[in-house]
């Protein structure tokens, strides 16, 4: 793989990583809002009859919408981590390439004179 390809891949991953990280952070924060919304829903609906905070919290945590949000958070976090490692690996490959180039220059200096 050429150094240009490595750098190009790394640059592409930077933007993708930023988007994935932003999505994961958004979902992480929205999780709190969703819990509050569902707890209010449980309190407002007389059919549910949930008077205590613990009952409303249990309702919110078990709600399908909350569980779907958690699944989305899991996917977003996985994507962000995969991209972060992809960037790290590309960066390390560039470092290896640089080291090889420096070694080759040094070797040429020693034997080329």
LINQUIPE-V594066 format. One record per residue. N is the residue number from 1. SS is DSSP state (A for helix, B for strand, O for the rest). Layout:
n=N ss=SS
n=N ss=SS
This chain:
n=1 ss=O
n=2 ss=O
n=3 ss=A
n=4 ss=A
n=5 ss=A
n=6 ss=A
n=7 ss=A
n=8 ss=A
n=9 ss=A
n=10 ss=A
n=11 ss=A
n=12 ss=A
n=13 ss=A
n=14 ss=A
n=15 ss=A
n=16 ss=A
n=17 ss=A
n=18 ss=A
n=19 ss=A
n=20 ss=A
n=21 ss=A
n=22 ss=A
n=23 ss=A
n=24 ss=A
n=25 ss=A
n=26 ss=A
n=27 ss=A
n=28 ss=A
n=29 ss=A
n=30 ss=A
n=31 ss=A
n=32 ss=A
n=33 ss=A
n=34 ss=A
n=35 ss=A
n=36 ss=A
n=37 ss=A
n=38 ss=A
n=39 ss=A
n=40 ss=A
n=41 ss=A
n=42 ss=A
n=43 ss=A
n=44 ss=A
n=45 ss=O
n=46 ss=O
n=47 ss=O
n=48 ss=O
n=49 ss=O
n=50 ss=O
n=51 ss=O
n=52 ss=O
n=53 ss=A
n=54 ss=A
n=55 ss=A
n=56 ss=A
n=57 ss=A
n=58 ss=A
n=59 ss=A
n=60 ss=A
n=61 ss=A
n=62 ss=A
n=63 ss=O
n=64 ss=A
n=65 ss=A
n=66 ss=A
n=67 ss=A
n=68 ss=A
n=69 ss=A
n=70 ss=A
n=71 ss=A
n=72 ss=A
n=73 ss=A
n=74 ss=A
n=75 ss=A
n=76 ss=A
n=77 ss=A
n=78 ss=A
n=79 ss=A
n=80 ss=A
n=81 ss=A
n=82 ss=A
n=83 ss=A
n=84 ss=A
n=85 ss=A
n=86 ss=A
n=87 ss=A
n=88 ss=A
n=89 ss=A
n=90 ss=A
n=91 ss=A
n=92 ss=A
n=93 ss=A
n=94 ss=A
n=95 ss=A
n=96 ss=A
n=97 ss=A
n=98 ss=A
n=99 ss=A
n=100 ss=A
n=101 ss=A
n=102 ss=A
n=103 ss=A
n=104 ss=A
n=105 ss=A
n=106 ss=A
n=107 ss=A
n=108 ss=A
n=109 ss=A
n=110 ss=A
n=111 ss=A
n=112 ss=A
n=113 ss=O
